[in-house]
Amino acid sequence: MDLANIAARLVADEKGLLAIDESNGTCNRRFADIGIEQTEESRRRWRELIVTTPEIGKSISGMILYDETMHQATAGGIPFGQVLVNAGILVGIKVDTGVKPLAGFPGDSITEGLDGLRLRLQDYAAIGASFAKWRAVFSAGDSMPSTACIAANAHALARYAALCQEAGLVPIVEPELLMEGDHDMETCGRLSRSILEAVFAQLSANKVLLEGMILKPNMVLPGTACREQPTVGQVADATLKCLLRAVPAAVPGIAFLSGGQSPELACARLNDMNAPFRSRMPWPLAFSYARAIQQPALALWAGQEDNIGLAQASLLHRARCNHAARRGEYDPSTDSPR
């Protein structure tokens, strides 16, 4: 299957992506918050619960795994990647090695991981990966993100994307402007547009095939500490205005990150972009959520074998809600917490 076909499949049939690519440290912190033992076996059991959820493939087209997860298997010995393939779900892999402070620019960050990436991508492709993900992080604040921060991360995203396509993997390009801060929605829109324009300039300069990638951006939102919080419809309008000005029509799909939004808000905002505007957009508007799908299920599971059925039902419910939001058919009044 060529890159364009893989990319198209990731956003086909109103499905979306589920990111279960938290690092071991992040996963352990979430376990600690609810009293789950922080071990490799606990992480394996949690991820087995996710990948074996019945019917999850009806709403999820691809799952993004972490390196540890890519090499794990069910209690019965079936590799997680094979479980996903058997369910008709494409296997993805997070390949950046994390965010570090950008030298010389206090408050700004750079994502690392380009060293040795070519060989790692070849290895992941050989064991079943179809796509990969790299996340660049930007903070809004006084003089942030700096021009240097935007340029450095845009270049890294483009080099990663080019290496992915060389290895036959579809790159998920994720430039995320964080929600933390007191910036307003207008500032988020302005900064998001600048970041996206820089990213696509670098993608073009590095000869990345736009038809063979997926964009994973933030929605246009005010900072969590901003006094004025917008309506769902205002977020949809501002986000689409930004994307229409910065994202080429050749991109086969946009899969939003949730970025710390509640499961219900992330779903409602996606729905409000698809309900009135779906037929007018040059690209499908999908989702690539992590906590907004997983978090309720993790709380229900709490590390207990007896809770697996409840947790899987919650995962399936949240996946179905976002599947409905892609069709513009999500009804918040029927979205009871699970």
C-alpha positions in Angstrom: 0.0 0.0 0.0 1.5 3.4 -1.0 1.8 6.4 1.3 -1.3 8.2 -0.1 -3.5 5.1 0.3 -2.3 4.6 3.9 -2.9 8.3 4.7 -6.4 8.1 3.2 -7.2 5.0 5.1 -6.3 6.7 8.4 -9.1 9.2 7.9 -11.6 7.1 6.0 -15.1 6.0 7.1 -15.4 8.8 9.7 -12.9 7.0 11.9 -10.0 8.5 13.8 -6.8 7.6 15.7 -6.2 6.5 19.3 -2.9 7.5 20.7 -1.7 5.1 23.3 1.9 6.3 23.0 2.5 7.8 26.4 6.1 7.4 27.6 6.7 5.0 30.5 7.2 8.0 32.8 3.9 9.6 31.8 2.0 6.3 32.0 3.5 5.7 35.5 2.4 9.1 36.7 -1.1 8.4 35.6 -1.1 5.0 37.3 0.3 6.6 40.5 -2.6 9.1 40.6 -5.1 6.3 40.9 -3.1 3.8 42.8 -2.0 1.4 40.1 1.4 -0.3 40.5 3.9 1.3 38.2 5.5 -1.7 36.5 6.0 -2.9 32.9 3.5 -5.7 33.5 0.9 -3.1 34.7 1.5 -1.1 31.5 1.3 -4.3 29.4 -2.1 -5.2 31.0 -3.5 -1.7 30.4 -2.5 -1.7 26.8 -3.8 -5.2 26.3 -7.1 -4.0 27.6 -7.1 -1.2 25.0 -6.0 -3.2 21.9 -8.4 -6.1 22.6 -11.5 -3.9 23.1 -14.2 -5.6 21.1 -15.4 -3.6 18.0 -12.9 -0.8 18.6 -11.9 -1.1 14.9 -15.4 0.2 13.9 -14.5 3.7 15.1 -10.6 3.6 15.2 -8.6 3.4 12.0 -5.1 3.4 13.6 -3.4 3.3 17.0 -0.2 5.0 17.9 2.0 2.9 20.1 5.1 3.6 22.3 8.3 1.6 21.7 7.7 -0.6 24.7 4.2 -1.3 23.6 5.3 -2.2 20.1 7.3 -5.0 21.5 4.7 -6.3 24.0 2.1 -9.1 23.5 -1.1 -10.3 25.1 -1.1 -12.8 28.0 -1.6 -15.4 25.3 1.5 -14.4 23.4 0.0 -12.5 20.4 2.0 -9.3 19.6 -0.1 -6.2 20.1 0.7 -5.2 16.5 -0.8 -8.4 15.2 -3.9 -8.0 17.4 -4.5 -4.6 15.8 -3.9 -5.8 12.2 -6.3 -8.7 12.9 -8.9 -6.0 13.9 -8.3 -4.0 10.7 -6.5 -1.2 12.6 -3.2 0.3 11.2 -0.2 0.3 13.6 1.6 3.5 14.3 4.6 4.4 16.4 5.8 7.5 18.3 9.4 8.1 17.2 10.5 11.4 18.8 12.5 11.0 22.0 10.9 13.8 24.0 10.9 17.6 24.5 13.9 19.4 25.9 14.6 23.1 26.7 15.8 25.1 23.6 19.3 26.4 24.4 19.4 30.2 24.6 15.6 30.6 24.7 14.2 30.3 28.2 10.7 28.8 28.1 10.9 27.5 24.6 11.3 23.8 23.8 12.8 21.6 21.0 11.8 18.0 20.3 14.7 15.6 19.9 15.1 12.2 18.2 16.5 12.7 14.7 19.8 10.9 15.5 19.5 7.3 14.4 15.9 7.8 13.2 16.4 6.4 9.7 17.4 3.0 11.1 14.7 3.0 13.8 12.0 3.7 11.2 13.3 0.8 9.1 13.0 -1.5 12.1 9.5 -0.3 13.0 8.4 -0.8 9.4 9.8 -4.3 9.4 7.7 -5.3 12.4 4.4 -3.9 11.0 4.2 -0.2 11.5 2.4 1.7 8.8 2.7 5.3 10.2 4.6 7.2 12.8 4.2 10.3 15.0 6.4 13.2 16.1 5.2 15.9 18.4 6.6 19.4 18.5 5.6 21.6 21.5 5.1 25.4 21.7 4.2 27.6 24.6 2.4 30.9 24.4 3.8 33.7 26.5 5.9 36.8 26.5 8.0 36.5 23.3 7.1 32.9 23.1 7.3 30.9 21.0 10.4 32.6 19.6 11.1 32.7 15.9 14.0 30.4 16.6 11.8 27.9 18.4 9.3 27.8 15.5 12.0 27.4 12.9 13.9 24.7 14.7 10.8 22.6 15.4 9.4 23.1 11.9 12.7 21.9 10.4 12.8 18.8 12.8 9.2 17.9 11.8 10.0 18.1 8.1 13.2 16.0 8.5 11.3 13.4 10.4 8.5 13.4 7.8 10.9 13.0 4.9 12.7 10.1 6.7 9.3 8.5 7.4 8.3 8.6 3.8 11.7 7.2 2.7 11.0 4.2 5.0 7.4 3.8 3.6 5.7 5.2 6.7 3.1 7.9 6.7 4.2 10.7 9.1 1.8 12.2 11.5 3.0 15.8 11.8 2.0 17.2 15.2 2.8 20.9 16.0 1.0 21.6 19.4 0.5 25.0 20.9 -0.1 24.2 24.5 -3.3 25.2 26.3 -1.4 26.3 29.5 -1.4 30.0 30.0 -3.7 33.1 30.1 -3.5 33.9 26.3 -6.8 34.6 24.6 -8.2 32.7 21.6 -7.1 35.4 19.1 -3.5 34.9 20.3 -3.8 31.2 19.9 -5.1 31.6 16.4 -2.3 34.0 15.4 0.4 31.8 16.8 -1.1 28.6 15.4 -1.2 30.0 12.0 2.5 31.2 12.2 3.5 27.7 13.3 1.6 25.9 10.6 2.9 28.2 7.9 6.5 27.6 9.0 5.9 23.8 9.2 4.5 23.6 5.7 7.3 25.8 4.3 9.8 23.3 5.7 7.8 20.3 4.5 7.9 21.8 1.0 11.6 22.6 1.3 12.3 19.0 2.3 10.2 17.5 -0.5 7.7 15.8 1.7 4.7 14.4 -0.2 1.7 16.2 1.3 -0.7 13.6 0.0 1.2 11.0 2.1 1.0 12.7 5.6 -1.6 13.6 8.2 -1.6 16.8 10.2 -2.3 16.6 13.9 -2.8 20.2 15.1 -4.2 21.8 18.2 -7.7 23.4 18.0 -7.7 27.2 18.4 -8.4 27.7 22.1 -7.7 30.3 24.8 -5.3 29.3 27.5 -6.8 27.5 30.5 -6.1 30.5 32.7 -7.8 33.0 30.3 -10.8 34.7 31.9 -12.9 34.5 28.7 -13.7 31.0 27.5 -15.5 30.6 24.2 -18.5 28.7 23.1 -18.1 25.4 21.2 -19.2 27.2 18.0 -16.6 30.0 18.4 -13.8 27.4 18.8 -15.0 25.7 15.6 -15.1 29.0 13.7 -11.7 30.1 14.8 -10.0 26.8 14.2 -11.3 26.4 10.7 -10.4 30.0 9.8 -6.8 29.3 10.9 -6.6 26.0 9.1 -8.1 27.3 5.8 -5.4 30.0 5.8 -2.4 27.8 6.6 -3.0 24.2 5.5 -2.8 23.2 1.8 -5.7 21.3 0.3 -3.4 18.5 -0.8 -3.2 17.3 2.8 -5.4 14.2 2.9 -6.6 14.7 6.5 -6.5 16.6 9.7 -6.7 14.7 13.0 -6.9 17.0 16.0 -5.1 16.4 19.3 -7.2 16.8 22.4 -4.5 18.6 24.4 -6.0 18.2 27.8 -9.6 19.0 26.8 -12.3 17.0 28.6 -13.6 14.0 26.6 -17.0 15.7 26.2 -15.6 19.1 25.0 -13.1 17.5 22.6 -16.0 15.6 21.1 -18.4 18.5 21.0 -15.8 20.9 19.3 -15.0 18.3 16.7 -18.7 17.8 16.0 -19.3 21.5 15.6 -16.6 21.7 12.9 -18.1 18.8 11.0 -21.8 19.4 11.4 -22.2 22.7 9.4 -18.9 22.7 7.5 -18.0 19.1 6.6 -18.9 19.3 2.9 -17.1 22.7 2.5 -13.7 21.6 3.9 -10.8 20.5 1.6 -9.8 17.8 4.0 -11.6 15.4 6.4 -11.6 16.6 10.0 -10.8 13.6 12.3 -9.4 13.0 15.7 -6.2 11.6 17.2 -7.0 11.6 20.9 -5.3 10.1 23.9 -6.6 11.1 27.3 -9.9 12.3 25.8 -10.7 8.6 25.0 -8.6 6.7 27.5 -8.9 8.6 30.8 -12.4 7.5 31.9 -11.5 3.9 31.1 -8.3 4.1 33.1 -10.2 5.4 36.1 -12.7 2.6 35.8 -10.1 -0.1 35.3 -7.9 1.0 38.3 -5.6 -2.0 37.7 -8.3 -4.5 38.6 -9.0 -7.6 36.5 -12.7 -7.5 37.4 -13.0 -4.0 35.9 -11.8 -4.9 32.4 -15.3 -5.2 30.9 -16.3 -1.8 32.3 -13.2 -0.1 31.1 -13.5 -1.5 27.6 -17.1 -0.4 27.4 -16.0 3.1 28.3 -13.3 3.1 25.6 -15.7 1.9 23.0 -18.3 4.5 24.1 -15.8 7.4 23.8 -14.5 6.1 20.4 -18.1 5.9 19.2 -18.9 9.4 20.3 -15.9 10.8 18.3 -16.9 8.6 15.4 -20.3 10.3 15.5 -18.7 13.7 15.9 -16.9 13.1 12.6 -20.3 12.8 11.0 -21.6 15.8 12.8 -24.1 13.6 14.7 -22.7 13.8 18.3 -25.4 14.6 20.8 -24.0 15.8 24.1 -27.3 15.3 25.9 -27.0 11.5 25.4 -23.3 11.3 26.3 -23.6 10.0 29.8 -20.3 9.6 31.7 -18.9 6.1 31.8 
